[in-house]
């Protein structure tokens, strides 16, 4: 059974007021309409998508670390390149943290 959050319910009520075709569908068959709406906003259950994103971001971090090691051996790289590499590393680490952190809306209150 799909659990509906308060945000989804409020969004559904707003959509009922704004979309007459949804209101007609809901009046004709409320149970089927609620099931359809609840299934629309489900998160991606394909774990390969998350694995691909984590792998790509991890590769960026790895490339940045290798780039910094090369920079230390060859002092030919300019200061701007170092700043760009540092920015990419920070971005990738932040994206990984955001992806792996639990969403506050998904906490069950049972």
Biopython code that builds the backbone (N, CA, C, O; Angstrom):
import numpy as np
from Bio.PDB.StructureBuilder import StructureBuilder

atoms = [
    (1, "UNK", "N", (0.841, -1.178, 0.000)),
    (1, "UNK", "CA", (0.000, 0.000, 0.000)),
    (1, "UNK", "C", (0.886, 1.241, 0.000)),
    (1, "UNK", "O", (1.885, 1.296, 0.717)),
    (2, "UNK", "N", (0.530, 2.205, -0.779)),
    (2, "UNK", "CA", (1.297, 3.439, -0.905)),
    (2, "UNK", "C", (0.872, 4.440, 0.156)),
    (2, "UNK", "O", (-0.314, 4.718, 0.335)),
    (3, "UNK", "N", (1.880, 4.983, 0.866)),
    (3, "UNK", "CA", (1.583, 6.008, 1.865)),
    (3, "UNK", "C", (1.625, 7.375, 1.193)),
    (3, "UNK", "O", (2.525, 7.666, 0.406)),
    (4, "UNK", "N", (0.656, 8.197, 1.510)),
    (4, "UNK", "CA", (0.625, 9.559, 0.979)),
    (4, "UNK", "C", (1.067, 10.530, 2.061)),
    (4, "UNK", "O", (0.579, 10.483, 3.190)),
    (5, "UNK", "N", (1.984, 11.400, 1.711)),
    (5, "UNK", "CA", (2.411, 12.419, 2.654)),
    (5, "UNK", "C", (1.426, 13.583, 2.618)),
    (5, "UNK", "O", (0.620, 13.707, 1.696)),
    (6, "UNK", "N", (1.507, 14.420, 3.622)),
    (6, "UNK", "CA", (0.628, 15.581, 3.691)),
    (6, "UNK", "C", (0.861, 16.508, 2.500)),
    (6, "UNK", "O", (-0.081, 17.109, 1.984)),
    (7, "UNK", "N", (2.100, 16.619, 2.072)),
    (7, "UNK", "CA", (2.414, 17.455, 0.913)),
    (7, "UNK", "C", (1.748, 16.953, -0.355)),
    (7, "UNK", "O", (1.256, 17.742, -1.162)),
    (8, "UNK", "N", (1.734, 15.625, -0.531)),
    (8, "UNK", "CA", (1.072, 15.053, -1.706)),
    (8, "UNK", "C", (-0.427, 15.300, -1.660)),
    (8, "UNK", "O", (-1.046, 15.604, -2.680)),
    (9, "UNK", "N", (-1.007, 15.170, -0.474)),
    (9, "UNK", "CA", (-2.451, 15.382, -0.335)),
    (9, "UNK", "C", (-2.793, 16.839, -0.630)),
    (9, "UNK", "O", (-3.753, 17.121, -1.346)),
    (10, "UNK", "N", (-2.008, 17.763, -0.078)),
    (10, "UNK", "CA", (-2.263, 19.183, -0.331)),
    (10, "UNK", "C", (-2.096, 19.512, -1.813)),
    (10, "UNK", "O", (-2.866, 20.294, -2.370)),
    (11, "UNK", "N", (-1.094, 18.916, -2.447)),
    (11, "UNK", "CA", (-0.881, 19.131, -3.875)),
    (11, "UNK", "C", (-2.042, 18.562, -4.690)),
    (11, "UNK", "O", (-2.467, 19.162, -5.677)),
    (12, "UNK", "N", (-2.553, 17.404, -4.272)),
    (12, "UNK", "CA", (-3.678, 16.784, -4.972)),
    (12, "UNK", "C", (-4.931, 17.648, -4.844)),
    (12, "UNK", "O", (-5.662, 17.823, -5.818)),
    (13, "UNK", "N", (-5.184, 18.185, -3.660)),
    (13, "UNK", "CA", (-6.352, 19.053, -3.452)),
    (13, "UNK", "C", (-6.233, 20.311, -4.318)),
    (13, "UNK", "O", (-7.214, 20.758, -4.913)),
    (14, "UNK", "N", (-5.041, 20.869, -4.383)),
    (14, "UNK", "CA", (-4.824, 22.052, -5.224)),
    (14, "UNK", "C", (-5.060, 21.714, -6.698)),
    (14, "UNK", "O", (-5.673, 22.492, -7.430)),
    (15, "UNK", "N", (-4.565, 20.544, -7.128)),
    (15, "UNK", "CA", (-4.783, 20.115, -8.517)),
    (15, "UNK", "C", (-6.257, 19.891, -8.805)),
    (15, "UNK", "O", (-6.718, 20.174, -9.910)),
    (16, "UNK", "N", (-7.005, 19.385, -7.826)),
    (16, "UNK", "CA", (-8.448, 19.191, -8.014)),
    (16, "UNK", "C", (-9.146, 20.521, -8.272)),
    (16, "UNK", "O", (-10.052, 20.608, -9.100)),
    (17, "UNK", "N", (-8.717, 21.549, -7.559)),
    (17, "UNK", "CA", (-9.324, 22.870, -7.743)),
    (17, "UNK", "C", (-8.943, 23.500, -9.084)),
    (17, "UNK", "O", (-9.737, 24.226, -9.682)),
    (18, "UNK", "N", (-7.728, 23.220, -9.550)),
    (18, "UNK", "CA", (-7.229, 23.887, -10.753)),
    (18, "UNK", "C", (-7.509, 23.131, -12.046)),
    (18, "UNK", "O", (-7.574, 23.743, -13.112)),
    (19, "UNK", "N", (-7.674, 21.814, -11.973)),
    (19, "UNK", "CA", (-7.828, 21.010, -13.193)),
    (19, "UNK", "C", (-9.198, 20.343, -13.217)),
    (19, "UNK", "O", (-9.435, 19.386, -12.479)),
    (20, "UNK", "N", (-10.098, 20.840, -14.057)),
    (20, "UNK", "CA", (-11.453, 20.274, -14.100)),
    (20, "UNK", "C", (-11.492, 18.821, -14.575)),
    (20, "UNK", "O", (-12.343, 18.051, -14.131)),
    (21, "UNK", "N", (-10.582, 18.440, -15.473)),
    (21, "UNK", "CA", (-10.594, 17.049, -15.947)),
    (21, "UNK", "C", (-10.205, 16.074, -14.834)),
    (21, "UNK", "O", (-10.727, 14.962, -14.769)),
    (22, "UNK", "N", (-9.282, 16.498, -13.953)),
    (22, "UNK", "CA", (-8.912, 15.663, -12.810)),
    (22, "UNK", "C", (-10.076, 15.564, -11.831)),
    (22, "UNK", "O", (-10.326, 14.504, -11.256)),
    (23, "UNK", "N", (-10.785, 16.675, -11.646)),
    (23, "UNK", "CA", (-11.937, 16.673, -10.745)),
    (23, "UNK", "C", (-13.023, 15.731, -11.261)),
    (23, "UNK", "O", (-13.638, 15.006, -10.479)),
    (24, "UNK", "N", (-13.263, 15.740, -12.574)),
    (24, "UNK", "CA", (-14.262, 14.832, -13.154)),
    (24, "UNK", "C", (-13.830, 13.376, -12.995)),
    (24, "UNK", "O", (-14.638, 12.509, -12.664)),
    (25, "UNK", "N", (-12.556, 13.123, -13.235)),
    (25, "UNK", "CA", (-12.044, 11.759, -13.079)),
    (25, "UNK", "C", (-12.178, 11.297, -11.633)),
    (25, "UNK", "O", (-12.546, 10.151, -11.374)),
    (26, "UNK", "N", (-11.876, 12.196, -10.686)),
    (26, "UNK", "CA", (-11.965, 11.853, -9.267)),
    (26, "UNK", "C", (-13.411, 11.592, -8.859)),
    (26, "UNK", "O", (-13.677, 10.671, -8.087)),
    (27, "UNK", "N", (-14.345, 12.390, -9.367)),
    (27, "UNK", "CA", (-15.757, 12.188, -9.032)),
    (27, "UNK", "C", (-16.282, 10.884, -9.623)),
    (27, "UNK", "O", (-17.127, 10.225, -9.017)),
    (28, "UNK", "N", (-15.789, 10.508, -10.797)),
    (28, "UNK", "CA", (-16.248, 9.275, -11.439)),
    (28, "UNK", "C", (-15.693, 8.032, -10.744)),
    (28, "UNK", "O", (-16.421, 7.065, -10.521)),
    (29, "UNK", "N", (-14.402, 8.059, -10.403)),
    (29, "UNK", "CA", (-13.781, 6.889, -9.785)),
    (29, "UNK", "C", (-12.678, 7.347, -8.831)),
    (29, "UNK", "O", (-11.511, 7.401, -9.219)),
    (30, "UNK", "N", (-13.037, 7.676, -7.584)),
    (30, "UNK", "CA", (-12.043, 8.240, -6.656)),
    (30, "UNK", "C", (-10.902, 7.279, -6.314)),
    (30, "UNK", "O", (-9.745, 7.689, -6.219)),
    (31, "UNK", "N", (-11.235, 6.008, -6.133)),
    (31, "UNK", "CA", (-10.212, 5.046, -5.715)),
    (31, "UNK", "C", (-9.131, 4.886, -6.787)),
    (31, "UNK", "O", (-7.939, 4.924, -6.482)),
    (32, "UNK", "N", (-9.547, 4.708, -8.032)),
    (32, "UNK", "CA", (-8.585, 4.535, -9.121)),
    (32, "UNK", "C", (-7.766, 5.804, -9.343)),
    (32, "UNK", "O", (-6.572, 5.733, -9.633)),
    (33, "UNK", "N", (-8.402, 6.953, -9.208)),
    (33, "UNK", "CA", (-7.692, 8.223, -9.396)),
    (33, "UNK", "C", (-6.630, 8.412, -8.318)),
    (33, "UNK", "O", (-5.508, 8.823, -8.616)),
    (34, "UNK", "N", (-6.976, 8.115, -7.076)),
    (34, "UNK", "CA", (-6.003, 8.243, -5.986)),
    (34, "UNK", "C", (-4.833, 7.285, -6.176)),
    (34, "UNK", "O", (-3.684, 7.653, -5.930)),
    (35, "UNK", "N", (-5.114, 6.067, -6.610)),
    (35, "UNK", "CA", (-4.033, 5.106, -6.851)),
    (35, "UNK", "C", (-3.114, 5.599, -7.968)),
    (35, "UNK", "O", (-1.892, 5.484, -7.870)),
    (36, "UNK", "N", (-3.708, 6.146, -9.028)),
    (36, "UNK", "CA", (-2.912, 6.633, -10.151)),
    (36, "UNK", "C", (-2.039, 7.811, -9.728)),
    (36, "UNK", "O", (-0.857, 7.871, -10.067)),
    (37, "UNK", "N", (-2.624, 8.735, -8.995)),
    (37, "UNK", "CA", (-1.869, 9.914, -8.548)),
    (37, "UNK", "C", (-0.759, 9.505, -7.580)),
    (37, "UNK", "O", (0.349, 10.035, -7.650)),
    (38, "UNK", "N", (-1.051, 8.570, -6.681)),
    (38, "UNK", "CA", (-0.043, 8.130, -5.714)),
    (38, "UNK", "C", (1.126, 7.442, -6.406)),
    (38, "UNK", "O", (2.268, 7.563, -5.963)),
    (39, "UNK", "N", (0.852, 6.728, -7.478)),
    (39, "UNK", "CA", (1.930, 6.019, -8.173)),
    (39, "UNK", "C", (2.762, 6.946, -9.053)),
    (39, "UNK", "O", (3.865, 6.572, -9.451)),
    (40, "UNK", "N", (2.272, 8.137, -9.367)),
    (40, "UNK", "CA", (3.007, 9.058, -10.238)),
    (40, "UNK", "C", (4.255, 9.619, -9.576)),
    (40, "UNK", "O", (5.289, 9.759, -10.229)),
    (41, "UNK", "N", (4.178, 9.936, -8.311)),
    (41, "UNK", "CA", (5.266, 10.632, -7.632)),
    (41, "UNK", "C", (6.194, 9.702, -6.871)),
    (41, "UNK", "O", (6.919, 10.153, -5.984)),
    (42, "UNK", "N", (6.191, 8.422, -7.192)),
    (42, "UNK", "CA", (7.074, 7.512, -6.478)),
    (42, "UNK", "C", (8.512, 7.762, -6.912)),
    (42, "UNK", "O", (8.760, 8.067, -8.079)),
    (43, "UNK", "N", (9.453, 7.639, -5.997)),
    (43, "UNK", "CA", (10.851, 7.870, -6.368)),
    (43, "UNK", "C", (11.358, 6.755, -7.285)),
    (43, "UNK", "O", (10.751, 5.690, -7.391)),
    (44, "UNK", "N", (12.457, 7.022, -7.929)),
    (44, "UNK", "CA", (13.044, 6.036, -8.830)),
    (44, "UNK", "C", (13.497, 4.836, -8.009)),
    (44, "UNK", "O", (14.228, 4.983, -7.029)),
    (45, "UNK", "N", (13.061, 3.655, -8.414)),
    (45, "UNK", "CA", (13.425, 2.453, -7.673)),
    (45, "UNK", "C", (14.576, 1.716, -8.341)),
    (45, "UNK", "O", (15.013, 0.671, -7.857)),
    (46, "UNK", "N", (15.065, 2.251, -9.443)),
    (46, "UNK", "CA", (16.159, 1.626, -10.162)),
    (46, "UNK", "C", (17.469, 2.011, -9.488)),
    (46, "UNK", "O", (17.912, 3.155, -9.595)),
    (47, "UNK", "N", (18.086, 1.063, -8.798)),
    (47, "UNK", "CA", (19.307, 1.392, -8.059)),
    (47, "UNK", "C", (20.485, 1.649, -8.988)),
    (47, "UNK", "O", (21.477, 2.240, -8.561)),
    (48, "UNK", "N", (20.405, 1.222, -10.245)),
    (48, "UNK", "CA", (21.501, 1.458, -11.181)),
    (48, "UNK", "C", (21.663, 2.941, -11.479)),
    (48, "UNK", "O", (22.773, 3.397, -11.756)),
    (49, "UNK", "N", (20.588, 3.690, -11.426)),
    (49, "UNK", "CA", (20.693, 5.135, -11.641)),
    (49, "UNK", "C", (21.556, 5.749, -10.546)),
    (49, "UNK", "O", (22.448, 6.550, -10.826)),
    (50, "UNK", "N", (21.290, 5.370, -9.299)),
    (50, "UNK", "CA", (22.073, 5.901, -8.189)),
    (50, "UNK", "C", (23.517, 5.420, -8.265)),
    (50, "UNK", "O", (24.443, 6.183, -7.987)),
    (51, "UNK", "N", (23.710, 4.168, -8.637)),
    (51, "UNK", "CA", (25.073, 3.650, -8.767)),
    (51, "UNK", "C", (25.842, 4.406, -9.839)),
    (51, "UNK", "O", (27.018, 4.721, -9.658)),
    (52, "UNK", "N", (25.187, 4.695, -10.944)),
    (52, "UNK", "CA", (25.833, 5.428, -12.030)),
    (52, "UNK", "C", (26.220, 6.839, -11.588)),
    (52, "UNK", "O", (27.317, 7.308, -11.891)),
    (53, "UNK", "N", (25.325, 7.508, -10.879)),
    (53, "UNK", "CA", (25.607, 8.869, -10.407)),
    (53, "UNK", "C", (26.751, 8.861, -9.401)),
    (53, "UNK", "O", (27.659, 9.688, -9.485)),
    (54, "UNK", "N", (26.713, 7.935, -8.458)),
    (54, "UNK", "CA", (27.776, 7.860, -7.452)),
    (54, "UNK", "C", (29.106, 7.528, -8.118)),
    (54, "UNK", "O", (30.138, 8.091, -7.752)),
    (55, "UNK", "N", (29.094, 6.623, -9.086)),
    (55, "UNK", "CA", (30.324, 6.268, -9.794)),
    (55, "UNK", "C", (30.884, 7.469, -10.553)),
    (55, "UNK", "O", (32.086, 7.734, -10.503)),
    (56, "UNK", "N", (30.021, 8.189, -11.249)),
    (56, "UNK", "CA", (30.482, 9.353, -12.013)),
    (56, "UNK", "C", (31.064, 10.425, -11.095)),
    (56, "UNK", "O", (32.119, 10.989, -11.385)),
    (57, "UNK", "N", (30.381, 10.701, -10.000)),
    (57, "UNK", "CA", (30.884, 11.721, -9.074)),
    (57, "UNK", "C", (32.171, 11.259, -8.390)),
    (57, "UNK", "O", (33.069, 12.063, -8.139)),
    (58, "UNK", "N", (32.253, 9.972, -8.092)),
    (58, "UNK", "CA", (33.479, 9.440, -7.492)),
    (58, "UNK", "C", (34.643, 9.535, -8.470)),
    (58, "UNK", "O", (35.772, 9.818, -8.071)),
    (59, "UNK", "N", (34.368, 9.297, -9.752)),
    (59, "UNK", "CA", (35.414, 9.443, -10.769)),
    (59, "UNK", "C", (35.913, 10.881, -10.851)),
    (59, "UNK", "O", (37.109, 11.120, -11.018)),
    (60, "UNK", "N", (35.006, 11.825, -10.734)),
    (60, "UNK", "CA", (35.420, 13.237, -10.757)),
    (60, "UNK", "C", (36.345, 13.532, -9.582)),
    (60, "UNK", "O", (37.367, 14.199, -9.744)),
    (61, "UNK", "N", (35.989, 13.037, -8.403)),
    (61, "UNK", "CA", (36.838, 13.253, -7.226)),
    (61, "UNK", "C", (38.197, 12.591, -7.438)),
    (61, "UNK", "O", (39.228, 13.179, -7.111)),
    (62, "UNK", "N", (38.207, 11.379, -7.980)),
    (62, "UNK", "CA", (39.458, 10.665, -8.229)),
    (62, "UNK", "C", (40.330, 11.409, -9.238)),
    (62, "UNK", "O", (41.540, 11.532, -9.044)),
    (63, "UNK", "N", (39.723, 11.901, -10.302)),
    (63, "UNK", "CA", (40.471, 12.656, -11.313)),
    (63, "UNK", "C", (41.045, 13.936, -10.711)),
    (63, "UNK", "O", (42.163, 14.336, -11.036)),
    (64, "UNK", "N", (40.283, 14.567, -9.841)),
    (64, "UNK", "CA", (40.768, 15.790, -9.190)),
    (64, "UNK", "C", (41.964, 15.480, -8.299)),
    (64, "UNK", "O", (42.943, 16.227, -8.288)),
    (65, "UNK", "N", (41.887, 14.381, -7.552)),
    (65, "UNK", "CA", (43.005, 14.012, -6.678)),
    (65, "UNK", "C", (44.246, 13.710, -7.518)),
    (65, "UNK", "O", (45.348, 14.146, -7.185)),
    (66, "UNK", "N", (44.063, 12.964, -8.603)),
    (66, "UNK", "CA", (45.194, 12.666, -9.489)),
    (66, "UNK", "C", (45.749, 13.959, -10.090)),
    (66, "UNK", "O", (46.963, 14.127, -10.206)),
    (67, "UNK", "N", (44.858, 14.862, -10.467)),
    (67, "UNK", "CA", (45.297, 16.149, -11.003)),
    (67, "UNK", "C", (46.107, 16.947, -9.997)),
    (67, "UNK", "O", (47.091, 17.593, -10.359)),
    (68, "UNK", "N", (45.697, 16.906, -8.736)),
    (68, "UNK", "CA", (46.452, 17.621, -7.702)),
    (68, "UNK", "C", (47.820, 16.986, -7.478)),
    (68, "UNK", "O", (48.803, 17.688, -7.242)),
    (69, "UNK", "N", (47.882, 15.657, -7.551)),
    (69, "UNK", "CA", (49.177, 14.990, -7.397)),
    (69, "UNK", "C", (50.111, 15.341, -8.553)),
    (69, "UNK", "O", (51.304, 15.561, -8.346)),
    (70, "UNK", "N", (49.570, 15.392, -9.763)),
    (70, "UNK", "CA", (50.378, 15.766, -10.924)),
    (70, "UNK", "C", (50.836, 17.216, -10.798)),
    (70, "UNK", "O", (51.960, 17.551, -11.170)),
    (71, "UNK", "N", (49.965, 18.070, -10.274)),
    (71, "UNK", "CA", (50.312, 19.482, -10.106)),
    (71, "UNK", "C", (51.487, 19.632, -9.145)),
    (71, "UNK", "O", (52.371, 20.463, -9.354)),
    (72, "UNK", "N", (51.487, 18.815, -8.084)),
    (72, "UNK", "CA", (52.579, 18.916, -7.123)),
    (72, "UNK", "C", (53.905, 18.474, -7.735)),
    (72, "UNK", "O", (54.959, 18.995, -7.369)),
    (73, "UNK", "N", (53.861, 17.509, -8.672)),
    (73, "UNK", "CA", (55.099, 17.056, -9.298)),
    (73, "UNK", "C", (55.568, 18.022, -10.383)),
    (73, "UNK", "O", (56.763, 18.285, -10.511)),
    (74, "UNK", "N", (54.637, 18.541, -11.154)),
    (74, "UNK", "CA", (54.979, 19.473, -12.236)),
    (74, "UNK", "C", (54.342, 20.816, -11.914)),
    (74, "UNK", "O", (53.121, 20.959, -11.979)),
    (75, "UNK", "N", (55.135, 21.766, -11.580)),
    (75, "UNK", "CA", (54.622, 23.077, -11.202)),
    (75, "UNK", "C", (54.334, 23.946, -12.424)),
    (75, "UNK", "O", (54.501, 25.164, -12.372)),
    (76, "UNK", "N", (53.902, 23.326, -13.524)),
    (76, "UNK", "CA", (53.633, 24.072, -14.742)),
    (76, "UNK", "C", (52.201, 24.572, -14.792)),
    (76, "UNK", "O", (51.907, 25.515, -15.527)),
    (77, "UNK", "N", (51.314, 23.973, -14.039)),
    (77, "UNK", "CA", (49.899, 24.351, -14.093)),
    (77, "UNK", "C", (49.709, 25.715, -13.435)),
    (77, "UNK", "O", (50.337, 26.024, -12.422)),
    (78, "UNK", "N", (48.840, 26.517, -14.024)),
    (78, "UNK", "CA", (48.582, 27.843, -13.491)),
    (78, "UNK", "C", (47.661, 27.804, -12.285)),
    (78, "UNK", "O", (47.069, 26.773, -11.968)),
    (79, "UNK", "N", (47.552, 28.931, -11.627)),
    (79, "UNK", "CA", (46.698, 29.036, -10.434)),
    (79, "UNK", "C", (45.223, 28.887, -10.789)),
    (79, "UNK", "O", (44.446, 28.394, -9.971)),
    (80, "UNK", "N", (44.820, 29.301, -11.984)),
    (80, "UNK", "CA", (43.418, 29.177, -12.399)),
    (80, "UNK", "C", (43.015, 27.718, -12.533)),
    (80, "UNK", "O", (41.901, 27.351, -12.158)),
    (81, "UNK", "N", (43.888, 26.892, -13.055)),
    (81, "UNK", "CA", (43.588, 25.467, -13.205)),
    (81, "UNK", "C", (43.408, 24.838, -11.831)),
    (81, "UNK", "O", (42.510, 24.019, -11.635)),
    (82, "UNK", "N", (44.247, 25.210, -10.890)),
    (82, "UNK", "CA", (44.116, 24.692, -9.530)),
    (82, "UNK", "C", (42.772, 25.101, -8.924)),
    (82, "UNK", "O", (42.140, 24.298, -8.237)),
    (83, "UNK", "N", (42.333, 26.325, -9.165)),
    (83, "UNK", "CA", (41.045, 26.798, -8.654)),
    (83, "UNK", "C", (39.893, 26.019, -9.277)),
    (83, "UNK", "O", (38.938, 25.666, -8.586)),
    (84, "UNK", "N", (39.977, 25.751, -10.574)),
    (84, "UNK", "CA", (38.929, 24.981, -11.251)),
    (84, "UNK", "C", (38.872, 23.562, -10.702)),
    (84, "UNK", "O", (37.789, 23.036, -10.449)),
    (85, "UNK", "N", (40.029, 22.945, -10.519)),
    (85, "UNK", "CA", (40.067, 21.581, -9.979)),
    (85, "UNK", "C", (39.492, 21.560, -8.568)),
    (85, "UNK", "O", (38.744, 20.649, -8.213)),
    (86, "UNK", "N", (39.835, 22.551, -7.774)),
    (86, "UNK", "CA", (39.314, 22.633, -6.412)),
    (86, "UNK", "C", (37.794, 22.797, -6.420)),
    (86, "UNK", "O", (37.100, 22.186, -5.607)),
    (87, "UNK", "N", (37.282, 23.609, -7.322)),
    (87, "UNK", "CA", (35.833, 23.808, -7.427)),
    (87, "UNK", "C", (35.125, 22.525, -7.839)),
    (87, "UNK", "O", (34.073, 22.197, -7.291)),
    (88, "UNK", "N", (35.688, 21.798, -8.795)),
    (88, "UNK", "CA", (35.093, 20.527, -9.222)),
    (88, "UNK", "C", (35.072, 19.510, -8.085)),
    (88, "UNK", "O", (34.096, 18.778, -7.916)),
    (89, "UNK", "N", (36.144, 19.469, -7.313)),
    (89, "UNK", "CA", (36.186, 18.535, -6.186)),
    (89, "UNK", "C", (35.124, 18.893, -5.156)),
    (89, "UNK", "O", (34.427, 18.012, -4.651)),
    (90, "UNK", "N", (34.996, 20.166, -4.843)),
    (90, "UNK", "CA", (33.984, 20.596, -3.872)),
    (90, "UNK", "C", (32.581, 20.296, -4.373)),
    (90, "UNK", "O", (31.728, 19.847, -3.606)),
    (91, "UNK", "N", (32.338, 20.540, -5.646)),
    (91, "UNK", "CA", (31.039, 20.267, -6.241)),
    (91, "UNK", "C", (30.707, 18.780, -6.176)),
    (91, "UNK", "O", (29.590, 18.408, -5.818)),
    (92, "UNK", "N", (31.661, 17.940, -6.516)),
    (92, "UNK", "CA", (31.418, 16.496, -6.514)),
    (92, "UNK", "C", (31.173, 15.968, -5.108)),
    (92, "UNK", "O", (30.286, 15.140, -4.902)),
    (93, "UNK", "N", (31.936, 16.431, -4.158)),
    (93, "UNK", "CA", (31.742, 15.982, -2.778)),
    (93, "UNK", "C", (30.390, 16.450, -2.256)),
    (93, "UNK", "O", (29.699, 15.698, -1.568)),
    (94, "UNK", "N", (30.007, 17.675, -2.573)),
    (94, "UNK", "CA", (28.689, 18.171, -2.161)),
    (94, "UNK", "C", (27.557, 17.399, -2.809)),
    (94, "UNK", "O", (26.550, 17.108, -2.163)),
    (95, "UNK", "N", (27.715, 17.065, -4.089)),
    (95, "UNK", "CA", (26.678, 16.290, -4.780)),
    (95, "UNK", "C", (26.565, 14.889, -4.195)),
    (95, "UNK", "O", (25.457, 14.379, -4.026)),
    (96, "UNK", "N", (27.686, 14.264, -3.889)),
    (96, "UNK", "CA", (27.649, 12.939, -3.259)),
    (96, "UNK", "C", (26.969, 13.004, -1.897)),
    (96, "UNK", "O", (26.161, 12.137, -1.561)),
    (97, "UNK", "N", (27.291, 14.019, -1.120)),
    (97, "UNK", "CA", (26.667, 14.156, 0.196)),
    (97, "UNK", "C", (25.168, 14.380, 0.065)),
    (97, "UNK", "O", (24.389, 13.810, 0.828)),
    (98, "UNK", "N", (24.757, 15.200, -0.889)),
    (98, "UNK", "CA", (23.334, 15.447, -1.095)),
    (98, "UNK", "C", (22.593, 14.227, -1.580)),
    (98, "UNK", "O", (21.435, 14.017, -1.218)),
    (99, "UNK", "N", (23.245, 13.418, -2.396)),
    (99, "UNK", "CA", (22.607, 12.216, -2.920)),
    (99, "UNK", "C", (22.476, 11.149, -1.847)),
    (99, "UNK", "O", (21.465, 10.449, -1.786)),
    (100, "UNK", "N", (23.483, 11.020, -1.007)),
    (100, "UNK", "CA", (23.496, 9.938, -0.029)),
    (100, "UNK", "C", (22.812, 10.298, 1.283)),
    (100, "UNK", "O", (22.490, 9.405, 2.066)),
    (101, "UNK", "N", (22.585, 11.568, 1.540)),
    (101, "UNK", "CA", (21.920, 11.976, 2.780)),
    (101, "UNK", "C", (20.441, 11.605, 2.720)),
    (101, "UNK", "O", (19.805, 11.753, 1.676)),
    (102, "UNK", "N", (19.894, 11.126, 3.828)),
    (102, "UNK", "CA", (18.464, 10.773, 3.815)),
    (102, "UNK", "C", (17.595, 12.015, 3.707)),
    (102, "UNK", "O", (17.912, 13.064, 4.267)),
    (103, "UNK", "N", (16.509, 11.881, 2.987)),
    (103, "UNK", "CA", (15.583, 12.991, 2.808)),
    (103, "UNK", "C", (14.743, 13.163, 4.069)),
    (103, "UNK", "O", (14.243, 12.170, 4.598)),
    (104, "UNK", "N", (14.570, 14.387, 4.573)),
    (104, "UNK", "CA", (13.777, 14.568, 5.791)),
    (104, "UNK", "C", (12.308, 14.224, 5.587)),
    (104, "UNK", "O", (11.618, 13.920, 6.560)),
    (105, "UNK", "N", (11.812, 14.262, 4.371)),
    (105, "UNK", "CA", (10.413, 13.947, 4.105)),
    (105, "UNK", "C", (10.122, 12.465, 4.099)),
    (105, "UNK", "O", (8.956, 12.070, 4.087)),
    (106, "UNK", "N", (11.153, 11.626, 4.107)),
    (106, "UNK", "CA", (10.947, 10.192, 4.018)),
    (106, "UNK", "C", (10.981, 9.500, 5.373)),
    (106, "UNK", "O", (10.939, 8.271, 5.430)),
    (107, "UNK", "N", (11.054, 10.241, 6.448)),
    (107, "UNK", "CA", (11.077, 9.626, 7.768)),
    (107, "UNK", "C", (9.689, 9.122, 8.115)),
    (107, "UNK", "O", (8.701, 9.848, 8.010)),
    (108, "UNK", "N", (9.633, 7.869, 8.529)),
    (108, "UNK", "CA", (8.350, 7.287, 8.921)),
    (108, "UNK", "C", (8.047, 7.626, 10.371)),
    (108, "UNK", "O", (8.923, 7.546, 11.233)),
    (109, "UNK", "N", (6.828, 7.998, 10.631)),
    (109, "UNK", "CA", (6.431, 8.333, 12.002)),
    (109, "UNK", "C", (5.489, 7.263, 12.528)),
    (109, "UNK", "O", (4.347, 7.549, 12.887)),
    (110, "UNK", "N", (5.976, 6.028, 12.571)),
    (110, "UNK", "CA", (5.146, 4.930, 13.063)),
    (110, "UNK", "C", (5.527, 4.596, 14.477)),
    (110, "UNK", "O", (4.943, 3.693, 15.077)),
]
sb = StructureBuilder()
sb.init_structure("model")
sb.init_model(0)
sb.init_chain("A")
sb.init_seg("    ")
for serial, (resi, resn, name, xyz) in enumerate(atoms, 1):
    if name == "N":
        sb.init_residue(resn, " ", resi, " ")
    sb.init_atom(name, np.array(xyz, "f"), 0.0, 1.0, " ", f" {name:<3s}", serial, name[0])
structure = sb.get_structure()
